[in-house]
Amino acid sequence: MLIIKVKSYINNEENIFLWYYIFVVFMKNYLKDLKDKKFIFSIALLLGGQCLLYNCVKYFQTDYNTFNFSIDSKIPLIPPFIIIYNLFYPFMFCVLYHLFKKDKIEYDKAVIAGVIGYLVCNIIFLSYPVQMIRPDITNINTDWLSKYILNLTYHFDDPAINCFPSIHCLFCFQLIFSIIKSKKLPIRYKLGITFISLTIISSIFFVRQHYVIDMLAALVISIVCNIFIDVLYDIFKKDK
């Protein structure tokens, strides 16, 4: 039974962690000449660490809860939003790399707040696991690309568990807060990143990956983590 369960994880969710590992190794070689090893390490800690912890938590879960709020049933399924949903990780990587090059202080604070945030989320996953009930998309009427990506996403994220809070939203809110707080980035860049981040956040509802409360919980955790890190930074700065 244990072997079957481990094989099931390897064949499904841990494929994602494998791709993260390959991606980090590739970028390490690519960025070697740029002397950005700190960036690679922090990205591995932020994304790879979250993926590894996420799958470890799944191993200890048994029963799952669901939410039944009327607002969720009123949100339509819009398959093309799955493309936006899956742009999250490359988008996050690009924004964090730009922040790393322009404002290392805010970048460090973003990574630390992100790590603390996903640790809190995984504690909640372990203590109160939530499953998203998805619609049947067998005969859904949409373009072939959206349907293909939607089916692929549902396949690799099946069942849709550990929804509350949303990691997608947590990291998107972190990007927004870090970009807005930075004094070294132009306004147009901040507005663009905020708009794209909010679009990605909205996509989680239109592709039936999360409940509305998942987003609200992620927002609260992100705000608390950012305030905590900012206060700590000010304390250490005064001591120096």
Rosetta blueprint (number, residue, H / E / L):
1 M L
2 L H
3 I H
4 I H
5 K H
6 V H
7 K H
8 S H
9 Y H
10 I H
11 N H
12 N L
13 E L
14 E H
15 N H
16 I H
17 F H
18 L H
19 W H
20 Y H
21 Y H
22 I H
23 F H
24 V H
25 V H
26 F H
27 M H
28 K H
29 N H
30 Y H
31 L L
32 K H
33 D H
34 L H
35 K L
36 D L
37 K H
38 K H
39 F H
40 I H
41 F H
42 S H
43 I H
44 A H
45 L H
46 L H
47 L H
48 G H
49 G H
50 Q H
51 C H
52 L H
53 L H
54 Y H
55 N H
56 C H
57 V H
58 K H
59 Y H
60 F L
61 Q L
62 T L
63 D L
64 Y L
65 N E
66 T L
67 F L
68 N L
69 F L
70 S H
71 I H
72 D H
73 S H
74 K L
75 I L
76 P L
77 L L
78 I L
79 P L
80 P L
81 F H
82 I H
83 I H
84 I H
85 Y H
86 N H
87 L L
88 F H
89 Y H
90 P H
91 F H
92 M H
93 F H
94 C H
95 V H
96 L H
97 Y H
98 H H
99 L H
100 F H
101 K H
102 K H
103 D L
104 K H
105 I H
106 E H
107 Y H
108 D H
109 K H
110 A H
111 V H
112 I H
113 A H
114 G H
115 V H
116 I H
117 G H
118 Y H
119 L H
120 V H
121 C H
122 N H
123 I H
124 I H
125 F H
126 L H
127 S H
128 Y L
129 P L
130 V E
131 Q E
132 M L
133 I L
134 R L
135 P L
136 D L
137 I L
138 T L
139 N L
140 I L
141 N L
142 T L
143 D L
144 W H
145 L H
146 S H
147 K H
148 Y H
149 I H
150 L H
151 N H
152 L H
153 T H
154 Y H
155 H H
156 F H
157 D L
158 D L
159 P L
160 A L
161 I E
162 N L
163 C L
164 F L
165 P L
166 S L
167 I H
168 H H
169 C H
170 L H
171 F H
172 C H
173 F H
174 Q H
175 L H
176 I H
177 F H
178 S H
179 I H
180 I H
181 K H
182 S L
183 K L
184 K L
185 L L
186 P L
187 I H
188 R H
189 Y H
190 K H
191 L H
192 G H
193 I H
194 T H
195 F H
196 I H
197 S H
198 L H
199 T H
200 I H
201 I H
202 S H
203 S H
204 I H
205 F H
206 F H
207 V L
208 R L
209 Q L
210 H L
211 Y L
212 V H
213 I H
214 D H
215 M H
216 L H
217 A H
218 A H
219 L H
220 V H
221 I H
222 S H
223 I H
224 V H
225 C H
226 N H
227 I H
228 F H
229 I H
230 D H
231 V H
232 L H
233 Y H
234 D H
235 I H
236 F H
237 K H
238 K H
239 D H
240 K L
